[in-house]
Structure formats: structure tokens, C-alpha cells
């Protein structure tokens, strides 16, 4: 599948080879990524799921962007992906 080849290319590139070891070494602590363009976020998240082998939490700015990322990641990966919508409290 093309997406698997793209993920492999990302993991073998300079950025991928830098990010994965950092994430594996940071067990028990939080890491924050910023500056990733919106179209690249689902690909970036889905490419981290297997190599990192730990829970990844993505917080979206709004419901529409959360749903968009959710559906794209679900289509790019096999592991379980969950969506927790916000709730208004009055």
C-alpha cells in the first residue's frame, strides 16, 4: 500500500530518525510537537503509532478539526483510535 511506503520513508528520513528515538527515550513524560501543518498532522500521528508503541493523545482546537484528524488517522492505521468529543457545560 502507498501509505505504508510513505510511512517507511518518513521513518527512514532524518526527521523520522530523530523523532522516534526521542519519543522512545521519553517514557513517562510528555512531549509536545508544534509547527506541523494541518494536512501533515494525521500522517505524522499515524506514522508514530507503531514505532513508539504507546498512547498518543492529540488535542484539537475545535470539533471540526478533531473529527477531520480522527477520520484520517482511522483510515491510515489499524490500531484502535478513539474520539472523545467536547461537551458544553452550562
C-alpha positions as CSV (number, residue, x, y, z in Angstrom):
1,X,0.0,0.0,0.0
2,X,1.3,3.5,-0.8
3,X,0.7,4.9,2.7
4,X,2.9,2.1,4.2
5,X,5.7,3.1,1.8
6,X,5.3,6.8,2.8
7,X,5.5,5.9,6.5
8,X,8.6,3.9,5.9
9,X,10.2,6.8,4.0
10,X,9.3,9.2,6.8
11,X,10.7,6.9,9.5
12,X,14.0,6.5,7.5
13,X,14.4,10.2,6.8
14,X,16.5,12.5,9.0
15,X,13.5,13.9,10.9
16,X,11.9,10.4,11.5
17,X,15.2,9.0,12.7
18,X,15.5,12.0,15.2
19,X,11.9,11.9,16.5
20,X,11.4,8.2,17.1
21,X,14.4,7.7,19.5
22,X,13.4,10.9,21.4
23,X,9.9,9.6,21.9
24,X,11.0,6.1,23.0
25,X,13.5,7.7,25.5
26,X,10.9,10.0,27.0
27,X,8.9,7.2,28.7
28,X,6.6,8.6,31.4
29,X,6.9,12.2,30.3
30,X,5.0,14.4,27.9
31,X,6.3,15.6,24.6
32,X,4.7,18.4,22.6
33,X,5.0,18.9,18.9
34,X,4.2,22.2,17.2
35,X,4.6,23.7,13.8
36,X,3.3,20.7,11.9
37,X,1.0,21.8,9.1
38,X,-2.6,20.7,9.3
39,X,-2.5,18.4,6.3
40,X,0.6,16.6,7.8
41,X,-0.8,16.0,11.3
42,X,-2.8,12.8,10.6
43,X,0.2,11.3,8.6
44,X,2.6,12.3,11.4
45,X,0.4,10.8,14.1
46,X,-0.3,7.6,12.2
47,X,3.4,7.1,11.4
48,X,4.3,7.3,15.1
49,X,1.7,4.8,16.5
50,X,3.6,1.5,15.8
51,X,7.3,2.6,16.3
52,X,6.6,4.4,19.6
53,X,4.2,1.7,20.9
54,X,2.5,3.9,23.5
55,X,-0.6,6.0,23.8
56,X,-0.7,9.2,21.7
57,X,-3.1,12.0,22.7
58,X,-3.9,14.7,20.2
59,X,-5.8,17.8,21.4
60,X,-7.6,19.7,18.7
61,X,-8.7,23.3,18.6
62,X,-12.2,22.6,17.7
63,X,-14.7,19.8,16.9
64,X,-14.3,20.0,13.2
65,X,-10.5,19.7,13.1
66,X,-10.7,16.9,15.7
67,X,-13.1,14.9,13.6
68,X,-11.1,15.5,10.5
69,X,-7.9,14.3,12.1
70,X,-9.8,11.3,13.7
71,X,-11.2,10.1,10.4
72,X,-7.8,10.5,8.6
73,X,-5.9,8.6,11.3
74,X,-8.5,5.9,11.4
75,X,-8.1,5.4,7.6
76,X,-4.3,5.4,7.8
77,X,-3.8,3.0,10.7
78,X,-5.0,-0.4,12.1
79,X,-4.6,0.2,15.8
80,X,-7.7,1.4,17.8
81,X,-8.2,5.2,17.5
82,X,-10.7,6.9,19.8
83,X,-12.5,10.2,19.5
84,X,-13.7,12.0,22.6
85,X,-15.9,15.0,21.7
86,X,-16.1,18.0,23.8
87,X,-19.1,18.7,26.0
88,X,-20.6,22.0,26.7
89,X,-21.2,22.7,30.4
90,X,-23.8,25.3,31.4
